[in-house]
Amino acid sequence: MTLPTIDLAQTGANIVSLRKAAGLTVHDLQMVFGFNSPQAIYKWQNGAALPTVDNLLVLAALFHVRIDDILVTTVA
């Protein structure tokens, strides 16, 4: 049985693309999430970390897409 896995690097690149398409800056996202620094957002964009499910839900609303449209998966 093959199961999908999340491609962190491609998901990060997708977050960058969707953010720009929505006309949002990293600073805009920082303010929405109430983060003290943009470090978490840069980690998402660089593929070093994934947003939590709660944060994915907010990103999907901001980008006007489904969570599935944010995550890039591969089948191993």
Jmol script that loads the backbone (N, CA, C; Angstrom):
load data "model"
ATOM      1  N   MET A   1       0.846  -1.179   0.000  1.00  0.00           N
ATOM      2  CA  MET A   1       0.000   0.000   0.000  1.00  0.00           C
ATOM      3  C   MET A   1       0.888   1.238   0.000  1.00  0.00           C
ATOM      4  N   THR A   2       0.611   2.168  -0.893  1.00  0.00           N
ATOM      5  CA  THR A   2       1.379   3.407  -0.943  1.00  0.00           C
ATOM      6  C   THR A   2       0.577   4.512  -0.278  1.00  0.00           C
ATOM      7  N   LEU A   3       1.264   5.266   0.541  1.00  0.00           N
ATOM      8  CA  LEU A   3       0.617   6.348   1.285  1.00  0.00           C
ATOM      9  C   LEU A   3       1.206   7.685   0.871  1.00  0.00           C
ATOM     10  N   PRO A   4       0.396   8.718   0.843  1.00  0.00           N
ATOM     11  CA  PRO A   4       0.921  10.035   0.483  1.00  0.00           C
ATOM     12  C   PRO A   4       1.741  10.634   1.630  1.00  0.00           C
ATOM     13  N   THR A   5       2.721  11.436   1.261  1.00  0.00           N
ATOM     14  CA  THR A   5       3.497  12.202   2.230  1.00  0.00           C
ATOM     15  C   THR A   5       3.501  13.659   1.783  1.00  0.00           C
ATOM     16  N   ILE A   6       3.693  14.541   2.722  1.00  0.00           N
ATOM     17  CA  ILE A   6       3.718  15.972   2.418  1.00  0.00           C
ATOM     18  C   ILE A   6       5.128  16.358   2.008  1.00  0.00           C
ATOM     19  N   ASP A   7       5.256  16.988   0.863  1.00  0.00           N
ATOM     20  CA  ASP A   7       6.533  17.507   0.384  1.00  0.00           C
ATOM     21  C   ASP A   7       6.708  18.898   1.002  1.00  0.00           C
ATOM     22  N   LEU A   8       7.582  18.986   1.999  1.00  0.00           N
ATOM     23  CA  LEU A   8       7.746  20.246   2.735  1.00  0.00           C
ATOM     24  C   LEU A   8       8.237  21.383   1.839  1.00  0.00           C
ATOM     25  N   ALA A   9       9.237  21.098   1.011  1.00  0.00           N
ATOM     26  CA  ALA A   9       9.800  22.156   0.169  1.00  0.00           C
ATOM     27  C   ALA A   9       8.771  22.671  -0.831  1.00  0.00           C
ATOM     28  N   GLN A  10       8.048  21.765  -1.481  1.00  0.00           N
ATOM     29  CA  GLN A  10       7.047  22.180  -2.465  1.00  0.00           C
ATOM     30  C   GLN A  10       5.857  22.864  -1.794  1.00  0.00           C
ATOM     31  N   THR A  11       5.494  22.409  -0.611  1.00  0.00           N
ATOM     32  CA  THR A  11       4.412  23.068   0.125  1.00  0.00           C
ATOM     33  C   THR A  11       4.831  24.485   0.496  1.00  0.00           C
ATOM     34  N   GLY A  12       6.081  24.650   0.931  1.00  0.00           N
ATOM     35  CA  GLY A  12       6.591  25.983   1.250  1.00  0.00           C
ATOM     36  C   GLY A  12       6.555  26.902   0.048  1.00  0.00           C
ATOM     37  N   ALA A  13       7.001  26.394  -1.104  1.00  0.00           N
ATOM     38  CA  ALA A  13       6.969  27.186  -2.333  1.00  0.00           C
ATOM     39  C   ALA A  13       5.530  27.533  -2.702  1.00  0.00           C
ATOM     40  N   ASN A  14       4.626  26.613  -2.459  1.00  0.00           N
ATOM     41  CA  ASN A  14       3.212  26.853  -2.740  1.00  0.00           C
ATOM     42  C   ASN A  14       2.655  27.942  -1.831  1.00  0.00           C
ATOM     43  N   ILE A  15       3.051  27.944  -0.566  1.00  0.00           N
ATOM     44  CA  ILE A  15       2.603  28.986   0.363  1.00  0.00           C
ATOM     45  C   ILE A  15       3.077  30.355  -0.130  1.00  0.00           C
ATOM     46  N   VAL A  16       4.328  30.430  -0.586  1.00  0.00           N
ATOM     47  CA  VAL A  16       4.852  31.695  -1.118  1.00  0.00           C
ATOM     48  C   VAL A  16       4.013  32.146  -2.312  1.00  0.00           C
ATOM     49  N   SER A  17       3.762  31.231  -3.234  1.00  0.00           N
ATOM     50  CA  SER A  17       2.995  31.550  -4.434  1.00  0.00           C
ATOM     51  C   SER A  17       1.576  32.001  -4.099  1.00  0.00           C
ATOM     52  N   LEU A  18       0.915  31.271  -3.220  1.00  0.00           N
ATOM     53  CA  LEU A  18      -0.454  31.621  -2.839  1.00  0.00           C
ATOM     54  C   LEU A  18      -0.500  32.943  -2.081  1.00  0.00           C
ATOM     55  N   ARG A  19       0.494  33.189  -1.232  1.00  0.00           N
ATOM     56  CA  ARG A  19       0.556  34.447  -0.478  1.00  0.00           C
ATOM     57  C   ARG A  19       0.680  35.622  -1.432  1.00  0.00           C
ATOM     58  N   LYS A  20       1.584  35.489  -2.391  1.00  0.00           N
ATOM     59  CA  LYS A  20       1.784  36.576  -3.359  1.00  0.00           C
ATOM     60  C   LYS A  20       0.546  36.781  -4.222  1.00  0.00           C
ATOM     61  N   ALA A  21      -0.083  35.678  -4.643  1.00  0.00           N
ATOM     62  CA  ALA A  21      -1.293  35.778  -5.462  1.00  0.00           C
ATOM     63  C   ALA A  21      -2.420  36.466  -4.703  1.00  0.00           C
ATOM     64  N   ALA A  22      -2.430  36.308  -3.382  1.00  0.00           N
ATOM     65  CA  ALA A  22      -3.446  36.947  -2.552  1.00  0.00           C
ATOM     66  C   ALA A  22      -3.085  38.400  -2.228  1.00  0.00           C
ATOM     67  N   GLY A  23      -1.898  38.834  -2.665  1.00  0.00           N
ATOM     68  CA  GLY A  23      -1.478  40.207  -2.420  1.00  0.00           C
ATOM     69  C   GLY A  23      -1.068  40.461  -0.981  1.00  0.00           C
ATOM     70  N   LEU A  24      -0.596  39.415  -0.310  1.00  0.00           N
ATOM     71  CA  LEU A  24      -0.205  39.527   1.099  1.00  0.00           C
ATOM     72  C   LEU A  24       1.310  39.455   1.249  1.00  0.00           C
ATOM     73  N   THR A  25       1.820  40.153   2.254  1.00  0.00           N
ATOM     74  CA  THR A  25       3.244  40.091   2.573  1.00  0.00           C
ATOM     75  C   THR A  25       3.445  39.172   3.778  1.00  0.00           C
ATOM     76  N   VAL A  26       4.694  38.828   4.023  1.00  0.00           N
ATOM     77  CA  VAL A  26       5.001  38.046   5.217  1.00  0.00           C
ATOM     78  C   VAL A  26       4.567  38.826   6.457  1.00  0.00           C
ATOM     79  N   HIS A  27       4.778  40.125   6.432  1.00  0.00           N
ATOM     80  CA  HIS A  27       4.365  40.968   7.562  1.00  0.00           C
ATOM     81  C   HIS A  27       2.847  40.906   7.767  1.00  0.00           C
ATOM     82  N   ASP A  28       2.095  40.896   6.680  1.00  0.00           N
ATOM     83  CA  ASP A  28       0.635  40.773   6.785  1.00  0.00           C
ATOM     84  C   ASP A  28       0.261  39.486   7.516  1.00  0.00           C
ATOM     85  N   LEU A  29       0.886  38.365   7.121  1.00  0.00           N
ATOM     86  CA  LEU A  29       0.598  37.091   7.784  1.00  0.00           C
ATOM     87  C   LEU A  29       1.009  37.129   9.250  1.00  0.00           C
ATOM     88  N   GLN A  30       2.146  37.742   9.522  1.00  0.00           N
ATOM     89  CA  GLN A  30       2.605  37.865  10.904  1.00  0.00           C
ATOM     90  C   GLN A  30       1.552  38.572  11.753  1.00  0.00           C
ATOM     91  N   MET A  31       0.970  39.624  11.227  1.00  0.00           N
ATOM     92  CA  MET A  31      -0.043  40.372  11.971  1.00  0.00           C
ATOM     93  C   MET A  31      -1.323  39.543  12.155  1.00  0.00           C
ATOM     94  N   VAL A  32      -1.745  38.835  11.104  1.00  0.00           N
ATOM     95  CA  VAL A  32      -2.955  38.015  11.192  1.00  0.00           C
ATOM     96  C   VAL A  32      -2.806  36.962  12.291  1.00  0.00           C
ATOM     97  N   PHE A  33      -1.647  36.305  12.317  1.00  0.00           N
ATOM     98  CA  PHE A  33      -1.429  35.236  13.289  1.00  0.00           C
ATOM     99  C   PHE A  33      -1.006  35.764  14.663  1.00  0.00           C
ATOM    100  N   GLY A  34      -0.645  37.029  14.751  1.00  0.00           N
ATOM    101  CA  GLY A  34      -0.238  37.603  16.031  1.00  0.00           C
ATOM    102  C   GLY A  34       1.128  37.139  16.487  1.00  0.00           C
ATOM    103  N   PHE A  35       1.983  36.762  15.520  1.00  0.00           N
ATOM    104  CA  PHE A  35       3.336  36.320  15.870  1.00  0.00           C
ATOM    105  C   PHE A  35       4.198  37.532  16.196  1.00  0.00           C
ATOM    106  N   ASN A  36       5.100  37.368  17.171  1.00  0.00           N
ATOM    107  CA  ASN A  36       6.031  38.445  17.523  1.00  0.00           C
ATOM    108  C   ASN A  36       7.086  38.663  16.449  1.00  0.00           C
ATOM    109  N   SER A  37       7.417  37.607  15.721  1.00  0.00           N
ATOM    110  CA  SER A  37       8.384  37.711  14.632  1.00  0.00           C
ATOM    111  C   SER A  37       7.866  36.881  13.456  1.00  0.00           C
ATOM    112  N   PRO A  38       8.426  37.111  12.271  1.00  0.00           N
ATOM    113  CA  PRO A  38       7.971  36.369  11.103  1.00  0.00           C
ATOM    114  C   PRO A  38       8.664  35.009  10.939  1.00  0.00           C
ATOM    115  N   GLN A  39       9.465  34.611  11.912  1.00  0.00           N
ATOM    116  CA  GLN A  39      10.283  33.402  11.797  1.00  0.00           C
ATOM    117  C   GLN A  39       9.466  32.165  11.421  1.00  0.00           C
ATOM    118  N   ALA A  40       8.314  31.954  12.041  1.00  0.00           N
ATOM    119  CA  ALA A  40       7.497  30.772  11.752  1.00  0.00           C
ATOM    120  C   ALA A  40       7.035  30.781  10.293  1.00  0.00           C
ATOM    121  N   ILE A  41       6.662  31.941   9.790  1.00  0.00           N
ATOM    122  CA  ILE A  41       6.195  32.034   8.413  1.00  0.00           C
ATOM    123  C   ILE A  41       7.338  31.722   7.443  1.00  0.00           C
ATOM    124  N   TYR A  42       8.531  32.237   7.747  1.00  0.00           N
ATOM    125  CA  TYR A  42       9.679  31.916   6.893  1.00  0.00           C
ATOM    126  C   TYR A  42      10.005  30.428   6.940  1.00  0.00           C
ATOM    127  N   LYS A  43       9.829  29.790   8.095  1.00  0.00           N
ATOM    128  CA  LYS A  43      10.044  28.343   8.190  1.00  0.00           C
ATOM    129  C   LYS A  43       9.055  27.592   7.319  1.00  0.00           C
ATOM    130  N   TRP A  44       7.802  28.035   7.298  1.00  0.00           N
ATOM    131  CA  TRP A  44       6.801  27.411   6.432  1.00  0.00           C
ATOM    132  C   TRP A  44       7.222  27.557   4.974  1.00  0.00           C
ATOM    133  N   GLN A  45       7.603  28.783   4.598  1.00  0.00           N
ATOM    134  CA  GLN A  45       7.944  29.074   3.208  1.00  0.00           C
ATOM    135  C   GLN A  45       9.209  28.354   2.756  1.00  0.00           C
ATOM    136  N   ASN A  46      10.133  28.127   3.668  1.00  0.00           N
ATOM    137  CA  ASN A  46      11.393  27.462   3.327  1.00  0.00           C
ATOM    138  C   ASN A  46      11.293  25.943   3.421  1.00  0.00           C
ATOM    139  N   GLY A  47      10.156  25.426   3.846  1.00  0.00           N
ATOM    140  CA  GLY A  47       9.985  23.990   3.960  1.00  0.00           C
ATOM    141  C   GLY A  47      10.643  23.397   5.186  1.00  0.00           C
ATOM    142  N   ALA A  48      10.954  24.235   6.161  1.00  0.00           N
ATOM    143  CA  ALA A  48      11.572  23.751   7.402  1.00  0.00           C
ATOM    144  C   ALA A  48      10.526  23.285   8.410  1.00  0.00           C
ATOM    145  N   ALA A  49       9.295  23.715   8.231  1.00  0.00           N
ATOM    146  CA  ALA A  49       8.211  23.343   9.151  1.00  0.00           C
ATOM    147  C   ALA A  49       6.882  23.501   8.424  1.00  0.00           C
ATOM    148  N   LEU A  50       5.880  22.831   8.950  1.00  0.00           N
ATOM    149  CA  LEU A  50       4.520  22.957   8.426  1.00  0.00           C
ATOM    150  C   LEU A  50       3.672  23.775   9.388  1.00  0.00           C
ATOM    151  N   PRO A  51       2.728  24.548   8.871  1.00  0.00           N
ATOM    152  CA  PRO A  51       1.781  25.212   9.765  1.00  0.00           C
ATOM    153  C   PRO A  51       0.938  24.163  10.498  1.00  0.00           C
ATOM    154  N   THR A  52       0.486  24.499  11.678  1.00  0.00           N
ATOM    155  CA  THR A  52      -0.428  23.612  12.396  1.00  0.00           C
ATOM    156  C   THR A  52      -1.738  23.542  11.620  1.00  0.00           C
ATOM    157  N   VAL A  53      -2.570  22.591  11.961  1.00  0.00           N
ATOM    158  CA  VAL A  53      -3.861  22.450  11.281  1.00  0.00           C
ATOM    159  C   VAL A  53      -4.677  23.732  11.443  1.00  0.00           C
ATOM    160  N   ASP A  54      -4.667  24.308  12.629  1.00  0.00           N
ATOM    161  CA  ASP A  54      -5.393  25.560  12.856  1.00  0.00           C
ATOM    162  C   ASP A  54      -4.880  26.668  11.938  1.00  0.00           C
ATOM    163  N   ASN A  55      -3.549  26.761  11.816  1.00  0.00           N
ATOM    164  CA  ASN A  55      -2.967  27.796  10.966  1.00  0.00           C
ATOM    165  C   ASN A  55      -3.214  27.516   9.488  1.00  0.00           C
ATOM    166  N   LEU A  56      -3.238  26.241   9.100  1.00  0.00           N
ATOM    167  CA  LEU A  56      -3.579  25.896   7.719  1.00  0.00           C
ATOM    168  C   LEU A  56      -4.997  26.349   7.389  1.00  0.00           C
ATOM    169  N   LEU A  57      -5.893  26.191   8.339  1.00  0.00           N
ATOM    170  CA  LEU A  57      -7.274  26.616   8.142  1.00  0.00           C
ATOM    171  C   LEU A  57      -7.349  28.119   7.898  1.00  0.00           C
ATOM    172  N   VAL A  58      -6.586  28.888   8.664  1.00  0.00           N
ATOM    173  CA  VAL A  58      -6.560  30.343   8.498  1.00  0.00           C
ATOM    174  C   VAL A  58      -5.930  30.708   7.155  1.00  0.00           C
ATOM    175  N   LEU A  59      -4.812  30.045   6.808  1.00  0.00           N
ATOM    176  CA  LEU A  59      -4.170  30.313   5.521  1.00  0.00           C
ATOM    177  C   LEU A  59      -5.133  30.037   4.368  1.00  0.00           C
ATOM    178  N   ALA A  60      -5.849  28.934   4.444  1.00  0.00           N
ATOM    179  CA  ALA A  60      -6.799  28.595   3.394  1.00  0.00           C
ATOM    180  C   ALA A  60      -7.861  29.691   3.249  1.00  0.00           C
ATOM    181  N   ALA A  61      -8.338  30.210   4.353  1.00  0.00           N
ATOM    182  CA  ALA A  61      -9.332  31.288   4.306  1.00  0.00           C
ATOM    183  C   ALA A  61      -8.728  32.557   3.703  1.00  0.00           C
ATOM    184  N   LEU A  62      -7.509  32.893   4.098  1.00  0.00           N
ATOM    185  CA  LEU A  62      -6.850  34.096   3.575  1.00  0.00           C
ATOM    186  C   LEU A  62      -6.568  33.986   2.082  1.00  0.00           C
ATOM    187  N   PHE A  63      -6.179  32.790   1.646  1.00  0.00           N
ATOM    188  CA  PHE A  63      -5.821  32.574   0.244  1.00  0.00           C
ATOM    189  C   PHE A  63      -7.031  32.211  -0.622  1.00  0.00           C
ATOM    190  N   HIS A  64      -8.191  32.003   0.013  1.00  0.00           N
ATOM    191  CA  HIS A  64      -9.420  31.613  -0.684  1.00  0.00           C
ATOM    192  C   HIS A  64      -9.242  30.282  -1.430  1.00  0.00           C
ATOM    193  N   VAL A  65      -8.623  29.324  -0.735  1.00  0.00           N
ATOM    194  CA  VAL A  65      -8.419  27.982  -1.282  1.00  0.00           C
ATOM    195  C   VAL A  65      -8.767  26.955  -0.207  1.00  0.00           C
ATOM    196  N   ARG A  66      -8.709  25.684  -0.577  1.00  0.00           N
ATOM    197  CA  ARG A  66      -8.890  24.610   0.406  1.00  0.00           C
ATOM    198  C   ARG A  66      -7.530  24.239   0.980  1.00  0.00           C
ATOM    199  N   ILE A  67      -7.508  23.631   2.141  1.00  0.00           N
ATOM    200  CA  ILE A  67      -6.249  23.188   2.739  1.00  0.00           C
ATOM    201  C   ILE A  67      -5.506  22.270   1.768  1.00  0.00           C
ATOM    202  N   ASP A  68      -6.237  21.414   1.065  1.00  0.00           N
ATOM    203  CA  ASP A  68      -5.619  20.515   0.087  1.00  0.00           C
ATOM    204  C   ASP A  68      -4.900  21.274  -1.017  1.00  0.00           C
ATOM    205  N   ASP A  69      -5.312  22.500  -1.281  1.00  0.00           N
ATOM    206  CA  ASP A  69      -4.662  23.309  -2.305  1.00  0.00           C
ATOM    207  C   ASP A  69      -3.355  23.913  -1.808  1.00  0.00           C
ATOM    208  N   ILE A  70      -3.139  23.911  -0.515  1.00  0.00           N
ATOM    209  CA  ILE A  70      -1.909  24.433   0.077  1.00  0.00           C
ATOM    210  C   ILE A  70      -0.854  23.343   0.153  1.00  0.00           C
ATOM    211  N   LEU A  71      -1.270  22.180   0.615  1.00  0.00           N
ATOM    212  CA  LEU A  71      -0.341  21.063   0.805  1.00  0.00           C
ATOM    213  C   LEU A  71      -0.007  20.389  -0.520  1.00  0.00           C
ATOM    214  N   VAL A  72       1.280  20.131  -0.722  1.00  0.00           N
ATOM    215  CA  VAL A  72       1.737  19.394  -1.891  1.00  0.00           C
ATOM    216  C   VAL A  72       2.145  18.005  -1.406  1.00  0.00           C
ATOM    217  N   THR A  73       1.511  16.985  -1.965  1.00  0.00           N
ATOM    218  CA  THR A  73       1.800  15.621  -1.509  1.00  0.00           C
ATOM    219  C   THR A  73       2.433  14.800  -2.630  1.00  0.00           C
ATOM    220  N   THR A  74       3.162  13.777  -2.195  1.00  0.00           N
ATOM    221  CA  THR A  74       3.731  12.811  -3.115  1.00  0.00           C
ATOM    222  C   THR A  74       3.381  11.434  -2.595  1.00  0.00           C
ATOM    223  N   VAL A  75       3.400  10.474  -3.474  1.00  0.00           N
ATOM    224  CA  VAL A  75       3.136   9.099  -3.066  1.00  0.00           C
ATOM    225  C   VAL A  75       4.461   8.350  -3.042  1.00  0.00           C
ATOM    226  N   ALA A  76       4.802   7.834  -1.866  1.00  0.00           N
ATOM    227  CA  ALA A  76       6.085   7.139  -1.708  1.00  0.00           C
ATOM    228  C   ALA A  76       5.955   5.677  -2.080  1.00  0.00           C
TER     229      ALA A  76
END
end "model"
wireframe off; spacefill off
backbone 0.3
color backbone group
